[in-house]
Amino acid sequence: MAKIKITKVKSAINRPQRQKRTLEALGLRKIGQVVEHDDSPNIIGMVNKVKHLVSVEGTK
């Protein structure tokens, strides 16, 4: 399965609690932090919910 790198590029301050929890579930806490996940539908859906706060590399 392909891997994707997700980087947090914006703050979660003044964002809905749901978006904050999504970032936390992805493993992102600090700006500039990078995590690597499998390219699964669950992860892609989570990234799409917070796409304005993160950048993604390695997608198809």
LOFI-588729 format. One record per residue: residue number from 1; residue in one letter; x negated, y, z negated of N, C-alpha, C, O, CB in turn. Coordinates in nm, 3 decimals. Last residue first. Glycine has a CB too. Layout:
// LOFI-588729
<site><pos>NUM</pos><code>A</code><n_px>X</n_px><n_py>Y</n_py><n_pz>Z</n_pz><ca_px>X</ca_px><ca_py>Y</ca_py><ca_pz>Z</ca_pz><c_px>X</c_px><c_py>Y</c_py><c_pz>Z</c_pz><o_px>X</o_px><o_py>Y</o_py><o_pz>Z</o_pz><cb_px>X</cb_px><cb_py>Y</cb_py><cb_pz>Z</cb_pz></site>
...
This chain:
// LOFI-588729
<site><pos>60</pos><code>K</code><n_px>0.160</n_px><n_py>0.963</n_py><n_pz>0.519</n_pz><ca_px>0.163</ca_px><ca_py>0.910</ca_py><ca_pz>0.657</ca_pz><c_px>0.186</c_px><c_py>1.019</c_py><c_pz>0.759</c_pz><o_px>0.192</o_px><o_py>0.991</o_py><o_pz>0.879</o_pz><cb_px>0.271</cb_px><cb_py>0.805</cb_py><cb_pz>0.670</cb_pz></site>
<site><pos>59</pos><code>T</code><n_px>-0.057</n_px><n_py>1.140</n_py><n_pz>0.295</n_pz><ca_px>0.071</ca_px><ca_py>1.083</ca_py><ca_pz>0.334</ca_pz><c_px>0.065</c_px><c_py>1.041</c_py><c_pz>0.480</c_pz><o_px>-0.026</o_px><o_py>1.079</o_py><o_pz>0.553</o_pz><cb_px>0.186</cb_px><cb_py>1.183</cb_py><cb_pz>0.311</cb_pz></site>
<site><pos>58</pos><code>G</code><n_px>-0.285</n_px><n_py>1.265</n_py><n_pz>0.198</n_pz><ca_px>-0.289</ca_px><ca_py>1.123</ca_py><ca_pz>0.225</ca_pz><c_px>-0.156</c_px><c_py>1.061</c_py><c_pz>0.258</c_pz><o_px>-0.143</o_px><o_py>0.939</o_py><o_pz>0.249</o_pz><cb_px>-0.346</cb_px><cb_py>1.053</cb_py><cb_pz>0.111</cb_pz></site>
<site><pos>57</pos><code>E</code><n_px>-0.185</n_px><n_py>1.499</n_py><n_pz>-0.051</n_pz><ca_px>-0.278</ca_px><ca_py>1.457</ca_py><ca_pz>0.053</ca_pz><c_px>-0.265</c_px><c_py>1.307</c_py><c_pz>0.074</c_pz><o_px>-0.237</o_px><o_py>1.231</o_py><o_pz>-0.019</o_pz><cb_px>-0.425</cb_px><cb_py>1.496</cb_py><cb_pz>0.015</cb_pz></site>
<site><pos>56</pos><code>V</code><n_px>0.016</n_px><n_py>1.766</n_py><n_pz>-0.165</n_pz><ca_px>0.001</ca_px><ca_py>1.623</ca_py><ca_pz>-0.146</ca_pz><c_px>-0.095</c_px><c_py>1.596</c_py><c_pz>-0.032</c_pz><o_px>-0.090</o_px><o_py>1.662</o_py><o_pz>0.072</o_pz><cb_px>0.138</cb_px><cb_py>1.556</cb_py><cb_pz>-0.119</cb_pz></site>
<site><pos>55</pos><code>S</code><n_px>0.070</n_px><n_py>1.998</n_py><n_pz>-0.428</n_pz><ca_px>0.026</ca_px><ca_py>1.972</ca_py><ca_pz>-0.292</ca_pz><c_px>-0.007</c_px><c_py>1.824</c_py><c_pz>-0.283</c_pz><o_px>-0.052</o_px><o_py>1.763</o_py><o_pz>-0.380</o_pz><cb_px>-0.098</cb_px><cb_py>2.062</cb_py><cb_pz>-0.252</cb_pz></site>
<site><pos>54</pos><code>V</code><n_px>0.345</n_px><n_py>2.141</n_py><n_pz>-0.623</n_pz><ca_px>0.233</ca_px><ca_py>2.049</ca_py><ca_pz>-0.601</ca_pz><c_px>0.191</c_px><c_py>2.051</c_py><c_pz>-0.454</c_pz><o_px>0.264</o_px><o_py>2.098</o_py><o_pz>-0.367</o_pz><cb_px>0.272</cb_px><cb_py>1.906</cb_py><cb_pz>-0.643</cb_pz></site>
<site><pos>53</pos><code>L</code><n_px>0.566</n_px><n_py>2.300</n_py><n_pz>-0.637</n_pz><ca_px>0.469</ca_px><ca_py>2.313</ca_py><ca_pz>-0.745</ca_pz><c_px>0.343</c_px><c_py>2.228</c_py><c_pz>-0.722</c_pz><o_px>0.245</o_px><o_py>2.243</o_py><o_pz>-0.795</o_pz><cb_px>0.533</cb_px><cb_py>2.274</cb_py><cb_pz>-0.875</cb_pz></site>
<site><pos>52</pos><code>H</code><n_px>0.739</n_px><n_py>2.238</n_py><n_pz>-0.437</n_pz><ca_px>0.697</ca_px><ca_py>2.378</ca_py><ca_pz>-0.444</ca_pz><c_px>0.593</c_px><c_py>2.401</c_py><c_pz>-0.553</c_pz><o_px>0.537</o_px><o_py>2.511</o_py><o_pz>-0.562</o_pz><cb_px>0.818</cb_px><cb_py>2.467</cb_py><cb_pz>-0.469</cb_pz></site>
<site><pos>51</pos><code>K</code><n_px>0.807</n_px><n_py>1.975</n_py><n_pz>-0.485</n_pz><ca_px>0.713</ca_px><ca_py>2.004</ca_py><ca_pz>-0.375</ca_pz><c_px>0.665</c_px><c_py>2.148</c_py><c_pz>-0.374</c_pz><o_px>0.561</o_px><o_py>2.177</o_py><o_pz>-0.316</o_pz><cb_px>0.777</cb_px><cb_py>1.972</cb_py><cb_pz>-0.243</cb_pz></site>
<site><pos>50</pos><code>V</code><n_px>0.960</n_px><n_py>1.838</n_py><n_pz>-0.668</n_pz><ca_px>0.871</ca_px><ca_py>1.943</ca_py><ca_pz>-0.718</ca_pz><c_px>0.769</c_px><c_py>1.984</c_py><c_pz>-0.611</c_pz><o_px>0.658</o_px><o_py>2.024</o_py><o_pz>-0.645</o_pz><cb_px>0.797</cb_px><cb_py>1.896</cb_py><cb_pz>-0.846</cb_pz></site>
<site><pos>49</pos><code>K</code><n_px>1.106</n_px><n_py>1.655</n_py><n_pz>-0.521</n_pz><ca_px>1.178</ca_px><ca_py>1.739</ca_py><ca_pz>-0.618</ca_pz><c_px>1.093</c_px><c_py>1.855</c_py><c_pz>-0.669</c_pz><o_px>1.147</o_px><o_py>1.958</o_py><o_pz>-0.709</o_pz><cb_px>1.224</cb_px><cb_py>1.654</cb_py><cb_pz>-0.735</cb_pz></site>
<site><pos>48</pos><code>N</code><n_px>0.911</n_px><n_py>1.518</n_py><n_pz>-0.378</n_pz><ca_px>1.002</ca_px><ca_py>1.606</ca_py><ca_pz>-0.305</ca_pz><c_px>1.079</c_px><c_py>1.698</c_py><c_pz>-0.399</c_pz><o_px>1.115</o_px><o_py>1.810</o_py><o_pz>-0.360</o_pz><cb_px>1.099</cb_px><cb_py>1.524</cb_py><cb_pz>-0.222</cb_pz></site>
<site><pos>47</pos><code>V</code><n_px>0.800</n_px><n_py>1.361</n_py><n_pz>-0.581</n_pz><ca_px>0.720</ca_px><ca_py>1.469</ca_py><ca_pz>-0.522</ca_pz><c_px>0.810</c_px><c_py>1.567</c_py><c_pz>-0.448</c_pz><o_px>0.788</o_px><o_py>1.688</o_py><o_pz>-0.455</o_pz><cb_px>0.613</cb_px><cb_py>1.411</cb_py><cb_pz>-0.426</cb_pz></site>
<site><pos>46</pos><code>M</code><n_px>1.008</n_px><n_py>1.180</n_py><n_pz>-0.620</n_pz><ca_px>0.969</ca_px><ca_py>1.268</ca_py><ca_pz>-0.729</ca_pz><c_px>0.889</c_px><c_py>1.387</c_py><c_pz>-0.676</c_pz><o_px>0.908</o_px><o_py>1.500</o_py><o_pz>-0.720</o_pz><cb_px>0.886</cb_px><cb_py>1.192</cb_py><cb_pz>-0.833</cb_pz></site>
<site><pos>45</pos><code>G</code><n_px>1.007</n_px><n_py>1.050</n_py><n_pz>-0.370</n_pz><ca_px>1.126</ca_px><ca_py>1.122</ca_py><ca_pz>-0.415</ca_pz><c_px>1.094</c_px><c_py>1.220</c_py><c_pz>-0.527</c_pz><o_px>1.147</o_px><o_py>1.331</o_py><o_pz>-0.529</o_pz><cb_px>1.231</cb_px><cb_py>1.025</cb_py><cb_pz>-0.462</cb_pz></site>
<site><pos>44</pos><code>I</code><n_px>0.755</n_px><n_py>0.931</n_py><n_pz>-0.379</n_pz><ca_px>0.784</ca_px><ca_py>1.030</ca_py><ca_pz>-0.275</ca_pz><c_px>0.906</c_px><c_py>1.113</c_py><c_pz>-0.314</c_pz><o_px>0.907</o_px><o_py>1.234</o_py><o_pz>-0.292</o_pz><cb_px>0.807</cb_px><cb_py>0.962</cb_py><cb_pz>-0.140</cb_pz></site>
<site><pos>43</pos><code>I</code><n_px>0.795</n_px><n_py>0.748</n_py><n_pz>-0.588</n_pz><ca_px>0.698</ca_px><ca_py>0.857</ca_py><ca_pz>-0.604</ca_pz><c_px>0.725</c_px><c_py>0.967</c_py><c_pz>-0.503</c_pz><o_px>0.719</o_px><o_py>1.085</o_py><o_pz>-0.537</o_pz><cb_px>0.554</cb_px><cb_py>0.804</cb_py><cb_pz>-0.588</cb_pz></site>
<site><pos>42</pos><code>N</code><n_px>0.988</n_px><n_py>0.577</n_py><n_pz>-0.470</n_pz><ca_px>1.013</ca_px><ca_py>0.644</ca_py><ca_pz>-0.599</ca_pz><c_px>0.923</c_px><c_py>0.765</c_py><c_pz>-0.616</c_pz><o_px>0.969</o_px><o_py>0.873</o_py><o_pz>-0.655</o_pz><cb_px>0.992</cb_px><cb_py>0.547</cb_py><cb_pz>-0.715</cb_pz></site>
<site><pos>41</pos><code>P</code><n_px>0.867</n_px><n_py>0.476</n_py><n_pz>-0.236</n_pz><ca_px>0.983</ca_px><ca_py>0.566</ca_py><ca_pz>-0.226</ca_pz><c_px>1.013</c_px><c_py>0.641</c_py><c_pz>-0.355</c_pz><o_px>1.057</o_px><o_py>0.756</o_py><o_pz>-0.352</o_pz><cb_px>1.106</cb_px><cb_py>0.487</cb_py><cb_pz>-0.185</cb_pz></site>
<site><pos>40</pos><code>S</code><n_px>0.505</n_px><n_py>0.497</n_py><n_pz>-0.268</n_pz><ca_px>0.633</ca_px><ca_py>0.426</ca_py><ca_pz>-0.280</ca_pz><c_px>0.749</c_px><c_py>0.524</c_py><c_pz>-0.269</c_pz><o_px>0.730</o_px><o_py>0.644</o_py><o_pz>-0.291</o_pz><cb_px>0.640</cb_px><cb_py>0.348</cb_py><cb_pz>-0.414</cb_pz></site>
<site><pos>39</pos><code>D</code><n_px>0.206</n_px><n_py>0.500</n_py><n_pz>-0.245</n_pz><ca_px>0.301</ca_px><ca_py>0.569</ca_py><ca_pz>-0.156</ca_pz><c_px>0.434</c_px><c_py>0.493</c_py><c_pz>-0.156</c_pz><o_px>0.471</o_px><o_py>0.432</o_py><o_pz>-0.055</o_pz><cb_px>0.244</cb_px><cb_py>0.581</cb_py><cb_pz>-0.011</cb_pz></site>
<site><pos>38</pos><code>D</code><n_px>0.061</n_px><n_py>0.519</n_py><n_pz>-0.571</n_pz><ca_px>0.098</ca_px><ca_py>0.444</ca_py><ca_pz>-0.451</ca_pz><c_px>0.204</c_px><c_py>0.522</c_py><c_pz>-0.373</c_pz><o_px>0.280</o_px><o_py>0.599</o_py><o_pz>-0.430</o_pz><cb_px>0.150</cb_px><cb_py>0.303</cb_py><cb_pz>-0.488</cb_pz></site>
<site><pos>37</pos><code>H</code><n_px>-0.133</n_px><n_py>0.805</n_py><n_pz>-0.676</n_pz><ca_px>-0.023</ca_px><ca_py>0.711</ca_py><ca_pz>-0.690</ca_pz><c_px>-0.007</c_px><c_py>0.633</c_py><c_pz>-0.561</c_pz><o_px>-0.055</o_px><o_py>0.674</o_py><o_pz>-0.455</o_pz><cb_px>0.108</cb_px><cb_py>0.784</cb_py><cb_pz>-0.726</cb_pz></site>
<site><pos>36</pos><code>E</code><n_px>-0.349</n_px><n_py>1.007</n_py><n_pz>-0.857</n_pz><ca_px>-0.335</ca_px><ca_py>0.922</ca_py><ca_pz>-0.741</ca_pz><c_px>-0.228</c_px><c_py>0.818</c_py><c_pz>-0.768</c_pz><o_px>-0.231</o_px><o_py>0.751</o_py><o_pz>-0.871</o_pz><cb_px>-0.470</cb_px><cb_py>0.855</cb_py><cb_pz>-0.704</cb_pz></site>
<site><pos>35</pos><code>V</code><n_px>-0.379</n_px><n_py>1.353</n_py><n_pz>-0.949</n_pz><ca_px>-0.347</ca_px><ca_py>1.215</ca_py><ca_pz>-0.981</ca_pz><c_px>-0.329</c_px><c_py>1.138</c_py><c_pz>-0.851</c_pz><o_px>-0.298</o_px><o_py>1.197</o_py><o_pz>-0.747</o_pz><cb_px>-0.219</cb_px><cb_py>1.205</cb_py><cb_pz>-1.070</cb_pz></site>
<site><pos>34</pos><code>V</code><n_px>-0.547</n_px><n_py>1.641</n_py><n_pz>-1.058</n_pz><ca_px>-0.517</ca_px><ca_py>1.553</ca_py><ca_pz>-0.945</ca_pz><c_px>-0.487</c_px><c_py>1.414</c_py><c_pz>-0.998</c_pz><o_px>-0.562</o_px><o_py>1.362</o_py><o_pz>-1.081</o_pz><cb_px>-0.634</cb_px><cb_py>1.551</cb_py><cb_pz>-0.844</cb_pz></site>
<site><pos>33</pos><code>Q</code><n_px>-0.503</n_px><n_py>1.974</n_py><n_pz>-1.175</n_pz><ca_px>-0.518</ca_px><ca_py>1.831</ca_py><ca_pz>-1.205</ca_pz><c_px>-0.473</c_px><c_py>1.748</c_py><c_pz>-1.085</c_pz><o_px>-0.375</o_px><o_py>1.780</o_py><o_pz>-1.020</o_pz><cb_px>-0.436</cb_px><cb_py>1.793</cb_py><cb_pz>-1.331</cb_pz></site>
<site><pos>32</pos><code>G</code><n_px>-0.435</n_px><n_py>2.231</n_py><n_pz>-1.120</n_pz><ca_px>-0.559</ca_px><ca_py>2.181</ca_py><ca_pz>-1.062</ca_pz><c_px>-0.583</c_px><c_py>2.033</c_py><c_pz>-1.088</c_pz><o_px>-0.673</o_px><o_py>1.974</o_py><o_pz>-1.030</o_pz><cb_px>-0.674</cb_px><cb_py>2.259</cb_py><cb_pz>-1.115</cb_pz></site>
<site><pos>31</pos><code>I</code><n_px>-0.281</n_px><n_py>2.285</n_py><n_pz>-1.427</n_pz><ca_px>-0.296</ca_px><ca_py>2.331</ca_py><ca_pz>-1.289</ca_pz><c_px>-0.433</c_px><c_py>2.286</c_py><c_pz>-1.240</c_pz><o_px>-0.534</o_px><o_py>2.300</o_py><o_pz>-1.309</o_pz><cb_px>-0.280</cb_px><cb_py>2.487</cb_py><cb_pz>-1.278</cb_pz></site>
<site><pos>30</pos><code>K</code><n_px>-0.200</n_px><n_py>1.994</n_py><n_pz>-1.627</n_pz><ca_px>-0.269</ca_px><ca_py>2.122</ca_py><ca_pz>-1.605</ca_pz><c_px>-0.275</c_px><c_py>2.156</c_py><c_pz>-1.457</c_pz><o_px>-0.275</o_px><o_py>2.068</o_py><o_pz>-1.371</o_pz><cb_px>-0.410</cb_px><cb_py>2.118</cb_py><cb_pz>-1.664</cb_pz></site>
<site><pos>29</pos><code>R</code><n_px>-0.032</n_px><n_py>1.763</n_py><n_pz>-1.589</n_pz><ca_px>-0.018</ca_px><ca_py>1.853</ca_py><ca_pz>-1.702</ca_pz><c_px>-0.077</c_px><c_py>1.991</c_py><c_pz>-1.673</c_pz><o_px>-0.010</o_px><o_py>2.092</o_py><o_pz>-1.692</o_pz><cb_px>-0.085</cb_px><cb_py>1.793</cb_py><cb_pz>-1.825</cb_pz></site>
<site><pos>28</pos><code>L</code><n_px>0.107</n_px><n_py>1.487</n_py><n_pz>-1.433</n_pz><ca_px>0.047</ca_px><ca_py>1.619</ca_py><ca_pz>-1.412</ca_pz><c_px>0.074</c_px><c_py>1.710</c_py><c_pz>-1.531</c_pz><o_px>0.189</o_px><o_py>1.731</o_py><o_pz>-1.569</o_pz><cb_px>0.100</cb_px><cb_py>1.683</cb_py><cb_pz>-1.283</cb_pz></site>
<site><pos>27</pos><code>G</code><n_px>0.235</n_px><n_py>1.246</n_py><n_pz>-1.418</n_pz><ca_px>0.106</ca_px><ca_py>1.250</ca_py><ca_pz>-1.486</ca_pz><c_px>0.034</c_px><c_py>1.382</c_py><c_pz>-1.472</c_pz><o_px>-0.086</o_px><o_py>1.390</o_py><o_pz>-1.496</o_pz><cb_px>0.019</cb_px><cb_py>1.141</cb_py><cb_pz>-1.435</cb_pz></site>
<site><pos>26</pos><code>L</code><n_px>0.490</n_px><n_py>1.223</n_py><n_pz>-1.334</n_pz><ca_px>0.386</ca_px><ca_py>1.201</ca_py><ca_pz>-1.233</ca_pz><c_px>0.247</c_px><c_py>1.201</c_py><c_pz>-1.295</c_pz><o_px>0.151</o_px><o_py>1.159</o_py><o_pz>-1.231</o_pz><cb_px>0.395</cb_px><cb_py>1.308</cb_py><cb_pz>-1.124</cb_pz></site>
<site><pos>25</pos><code>A</code><n_px>0.616</n_px><n_py>1.300</n_py><n_pz>-1.564</n_pz><ca_px>0.628</ca_px><ca_py>1.160</ca_py><ca_pz>-1.523</ca_pz><c_px>0.526</c_px><c_py>1.125</c_py><c_pz>-1.415</c_pz><o_px>0.481</o_px><o_py>1.011</o_py><o_pz>-1.406</o_pz><cb_px>0.770</cb_px><cb_py>1.132</cb_py><cb_pz>-1.472</cb_pz></site>
<site><pos>24</pos><code>E</code><n_px>0.562</n_px><n_py>1.573</n_py><n_pz>-1.557</n_pz><ca_px>0.505</ca_px><ca_py>1.492</ca_py><ca_pz>-1.664</ca_pz><c_px>0.508</c_px><c_py>1.343</c_py><c_pz>-1.628</c_pz><o_px>0.414</o_px><o_py>1.270</o_py><o_pz>-1.658</o_pz><cb_px>0.580</cb_px><cb_py>1.517</cb_py><cb_pz>-1.795</cb_pz></site>
<site><pos>23</pos><code>L</code><n_px>0.718</n_px><n_py>1.647</n_py><n_pz>-1.336</n_pz><ca_px>0.573</ca_px><ca_py>1.667</ca_py><ca_pz>-1.334</ca_pz><c_px>0.504</c_px><c_py>1.580</c_py><c_pz>-1.438</c_pz><o_px>0.400</o_px><o_py>1.520</o_py><o_pz>-1.411</o_pz><cb_px>0.539</cb_px><cb_py>1.814</cb_py><cb_pz>-1.357</cb_pz></site>
<site><pos>22</pos><code>T</code><n_px>0.970</n_px><n_py>1.582</n_py><n_pz>-1.444</n_pz><ca_px>0.922</ca_px><ca_py>1.513</ca_py><ca_pz>-1.324</ca_pz><c_px>0.770</c_px><c_py>1.527</c_py><c_pz>-1.312</c_pz><o_px>0.702</o_px><o_py>1.430</o_py><o_pz>-1.282</o_pz><cb_px>0.991</cb_px><cb_py>1.570</cb_py><cb_pz>-1.197</cb_pz></site>
<site><pos>21</pos><code>R</code><n_px>0.992</n_px><n_py>1.763</n_py><n_pz>-1.653</n_pz><ca_px>0.985</ca_px><ca_py>1.620</ca_py><ca_pz>-1.683</ca_pz><c_px>0.936</c_px><c_py>1.540</c_py><c_pz>-1.564</c_pz><o_px>0.867</o_px><o_py>1.439</o_py><o_pz>-1.582</o_pz><cb_px>1.122</cb_px><cb_py>1.569</cb_py><cb_pz>-1.727</cb_pz></site>
<site><pos>20</pos><code>K</code><n_px>1.009</n_px><n_py>2.000</n_py><n_pz>-1.507</n_pz><ca_px>0.900</ca_px><ca_py>1.981</ca_py><ca_pz>-1.602</ca_pz><c_px>0.882</c_px><c_py>1.833</c_py><c_pz>-1.634</c_pz><o_px>0.769</o_px><o_py>1.784</o_py><o_pz>-1.641</o_pz><cb_px>0.925</cb_px><cb_py>2.060</cb_py><cb_pz>-1.731</cb_pz></site>
<site><pos>19</pos><code>Q</code><n_px>1.250</n_px><n_py>1.959</n_py><n_pz>-1.372</n_pz><ca_px>1.126</ca_px><ca_py>1.967</ca_py><ca_pz>-1.296</ca_pz><c_px>1.005</c_px><c_py>1.948</c_py><c_pz>-1.385</c_pz><o_px>0.907</o_px><o_py>1.885</o_py><o_pz>-1.344</o_pz><cb_px>1.118</cb_px><cb_py>2.102</cb_py><cb_pz>-1.224</cb_pz></site>
<site><pos>18</pos><code>R</code><n_px>1.428</n_px><n_py>1.960</n_py><n_pz>-1.591</n_pz><ca_px>1.420</ca_px><ca_py>1.843</ca_py><ca_pz>-1.504</ca_pz><c_px>1.291</c_px><c_py>1.842</c_py><c_pz>-1.422</c_pz><o_px>1.230</o_px><o_py>1.737</o_py><o_pz>-1.404</o_pz><cb_px>1.541</cb_px><cb_py>1.839</cb_py><cb_pz>-1.410</cb_pz></site>
<site><pos>17</pos><code>Q</code><n_px>1.413</n_px><n_py>2.216</n_py><n_pz>-1.693</n_pz><ca_px>1.358</ca_px><ca_py>2.106</ca_py><ca_pz>-1.771</ca_pz><c_px>1.340</c_px><c_py>1.981</c_py><c_pz>-1.686</c_pz><o_px>1.246</o_px><o_py>1.904</o_py><o_pz>-1.707</o_pz><cb_px>1.448</cb_px><cb_py>2.075</cb_py><cb_pz>-1.891</cb_pz></site>
<site><pos>16</pos><code>P</code><n_px>1.327</n_px><n_py>2.462</n_py><n_pz>-1.441</n_pz><ca_px>1.423</ca_px><ca_py>2.378</ca_py><ca_pz>-1.514</ca_pz><c_px>1.354</c_px><c_py>2.261</c_py><c_pz>-1.584</c_pz><o_px>1.250</o_px><o_py>2.213</o_py><o_pz>-1.539</o_pz><cb_px>1.531</cb_px><cb_py>2.325</cb_py><cb_pz>-1.418</cb_pz></site>
<site><pos>15</pos><code>R</code><n_px>1.071</n_px><n_py>2.706</n_py><n_pz>-1.515</n_pz><ca_px>1.130</ca_px><ca_py>2.605</ca_py><ca_pz>-1.427</ca_pz><c_px>1.229</c_px><c_py>2.523</c_py><c_pz>-1.508</c_pz><o_px>1.217</o_px><o_py>2.515</o_py><o_pz>-1.630</o_pz><cb_px>1.019</cb_px><cb_py>2.513</cb_py><cb_pz>-1.363</cb_pz></site>
<site><pos>14</pos><code>N</code><n_px>0.912</n_px><n_py>2.875</n_py><n_pz>-1.665</n_pz><ca_px>1.037</ca_px><ca_py>2.927</ca_py><ca_pz>-1.606</ca_pz><c_px>1.095</c_px><c_py>2.834</c_py><c_pz>-1.500</c_pz><o_px>1.161</o_px><o_py>2.879</o_py><o_pz>-1.407</o_pz><cb_px>1.012</cb_px><cb_py>3.065</cb_py><cb_pz>-1.545</cb_pz></site>
<site><pos>13</pos><code>I</code><n_px>0.617</n_px><n_py>2.696</n_py><n_pz>-1.590</n_pz><ca_px>0.684</ca_px><ca_py>2.794</ca_py><ca_pz>-1.675</ca_pz><c_px>0.802</c_px><c_py>2.854</c_py><c_pz>-1.598</c_pz><o_px>0.791</o_px><o_py>2.879</o_py><o_pz>-1.478</o_pz><cb_px>0.584</cb_px><cb_py>2.907</cb_py><cb_pz>-1.721</cb_pz></site>
<site><pos>12</pos><code>A</code><n_px>0.465</n_px><n_py>2.534</n_py><n_pz>-1.439</n_pz><ca_px>0.603</ca_px><ca_py>2.491</ca_py><ca_pz>-1.460</ca_pz><c_px>0.679</c_px><c_py>2.586</c_py><c_pz>-1.554</c_pz><o_px>0.792</o_px><o_py>2.558</o_py><o_pz>-1.592</o_pz><cb_px>0.604</cb_px><cb_py>2.351</cb_py><cb_pz>-1.517</cb_pz></site>
<site><pos>11</pos><code>S</code><n_px>0.240</n_px><n_py>2.671</n_py><n_pz>-1.192</n_pz><ca_px>0.284</ca_px><ca_py>2.649</ca_py><ca_pz>-1.329</ca_pz><c_px>0.431</c_px><c_py>2.607</c_py><c_pz>-1.334</c_pz><o_px>0.510</o_px><o_py>2.639</o_py><o_pz>-1.245</o_pz><cb_px>0.264</cb_px><cb_py>2.776</cb_py><cb_pz>-1.411</cb_pz></site>
<site><pos>10</pos><code>K</code><n_px>0.092</n_px><n_py>2.502</n_py><n_pz>-0.909</n_pz><ca_px>0.165</ca_px><ca_py>2.612</ca_py><ca_pz>-0.971</ca_pz><c_px>0.213</c_px><c_py>2.571</c_py><c_pz>-1.110</c_pz><o_px>0.226</o_px><o_py>2.453</o_py><o_pz>-1.141</o_pz><cb_px>0.285</cb_px><cb_py>2.655</cb_py><cb_pz>-0.884</cb_pz></site>
<site><pos>9</pos><code>V</code><n_px>-0.041</n_px><n_py>2.274</n_py><n_pz>-0.833</n_pz><ca_px>-0.096</ca_px><ca_py>2.402</ca_py><ca_pz>-0.789</ca_pz><c_px>-0.024</c_px><c_py>2.523</c_py><c_pz>-0.849</c_pz><o_px>-0.075</o_px><o_py>2.634</o_py><o_pz>-0.841</o_pz><cb_px>-0.090</cb_px><cb_py>2.411</cb_py><cb_pz>-0.640</cb_pz></site>
<site><pos>8</pos><code>K</code><n_px>-0.142</n_px><n_py>1.949</n_py><n_pz>-0.886</n_pz><ca_px>-0.055</ca_px><ca_py>2.054</ca_py><ca_pz>-0.938</ca_pz><c_px>-0.117</c_px><c_py>2.189</c_py><c_pz>-0.904</c_pz><o_px>-0.231</o_px><o_py>2.216</o_py><o_pz>-0.941</o_pz><cb_px>-0.033</cb_px><cb_py>2.039</cb_py><cb_pz>-1.092</cb_pz></site>
<site><pos>7</pos><code>T</code><n_px>-0.173</n_px><n_py>1.708</n_py><n_pz>-0.636</n_pz><ca_px>-0.241</ca_px><ca_py>1.812</ca_py><ca_pz>-0.713</ca_pz><c_px>-0.139</c_px><c_py>1.915</c_py><c_pz>-0.758</c_pz><o_px>-0.059</o_px><o_py>1.964</o_py><o_pz>-0.678</o_pz><cb_px>-0.353</cb_px><cb_py>1.879</cb_py><cb_pz>-0.629</cb_pz></site>
<site><pos>6</pos><code>I</code><n_px>-0.191</n_px><n_py>1.374</n_py><n_pz>-0.550</n_pz><ca_px>-0.099</ca_px><ca_py>1.483</ca_py><ca_pz>-0.582</ca_pz><c_px>-0.172</c_px><c_py>1.581</c_py><c_pz>-0.673</c_pz><o_px>-0.228</o_px><o_py>1.541</o_py><o_pz>-0.776</o_pz><cb_px>0.032</cb_px><cb_py>1.428</cb_py><cb_pz>-0.651</cb_pz></site>
<site><pos>5</pos><code>K</code><n_px>-0.271</n_px><n_py>1.147</n_py><n_pz>-0.302</n_pz><ca_px>-0.325</ca_px><ca_py>1.233</ca_py><ca_pz>-0.408</ca_pz><c_px>-0.231</c_px><c_py>1.350</c_py><c_pz>-0.426</c_pz><o_px>-0.195</o_px><o_py>1.418</o_py><o_pz>-0.330</o_pz><cb_px>-0.469</cb_px><cb_py>1.281</cb_py><cb_pz>-0.374</cb_pz></site>
<site><pos>4</pos><code>I</code><n_px>-0.161</n_px><n_py>0.816</n_py><n_pz>-0.232</n_pz><ca_px>-0.151</ca_px><ca_py>0.959</ca_py><ca_pz>-0.209</ca_pz><c_px>-0.210</c_px><c_py>1.033</c_py><c_pz>-0.329</c_pz><o_px>-0.201</o_px><o_py>0.986</o_py><o_pz>-0.443</o_pz><cb_px>-0.003</cb_px><cb_py>1.002</cb_py><cb_pz>-0.185</cb_pz></site>
<site><pos>3</pos><code>K</code><n_px>-0.226</n_px><n_py>0.505</n_py><n_pz>-0.066</n_pz><ca_px>-0.236</ca_px><ca_py>0.590</ca_py><ca_pz>-0.184</ca_pz><c_px>-0.218</c_px><c_py>0.735</c_py><c_pz>-0.142</c_pz><o_px>-0.254</o_px><o_py>0.774</o_py><o_pz>-0.031</o_pz><cb_px>-0.372</cb_px><cb_py>0.570</cb_py><cb_pz>-0.257</cb_pz></site>
<site><pos>2</pos><code>A</code><n_px>-0.048</n_px><n_py>0.225</n_py><n_pz>0.074</n_pz><ca_px>-0.126</ca_px><ca_py>0.348</ca_py><ca_pz>0.085</ca_pz><c_px>-0.123</c_px><c_py>0.427</c_py><c_pz>-0.045</c_pz><o_px>-0.029</o_px><o_py>0.416</o_py><o_pz>-0.124</o_pz><cb_px>-0.072</cb_px><cb_py>0.434</cb_py><cb_pz>0.201</cb_pz></site>
<site><pos>1</pos><code>M</code><n_px>-0.084</n_px><n_py>-0.118</n_py><n_pz>0.000</n_pz><ca_px>0.000</ca_px><ca_py>0.000</ca_py><ca_pz>0.000</ca_pz><c_px>-0.088</c_px><c_py>0.124</c_py><c_pz>0.000</c_pz><o_px>-0.192</o_px><o_py>0.127</o_py><o_pz>-0.067</o_pz><cb_px>0.096</cb_px><cb_py>0.000</cb_py><cb_pz>-0.122</cb_pz></site>
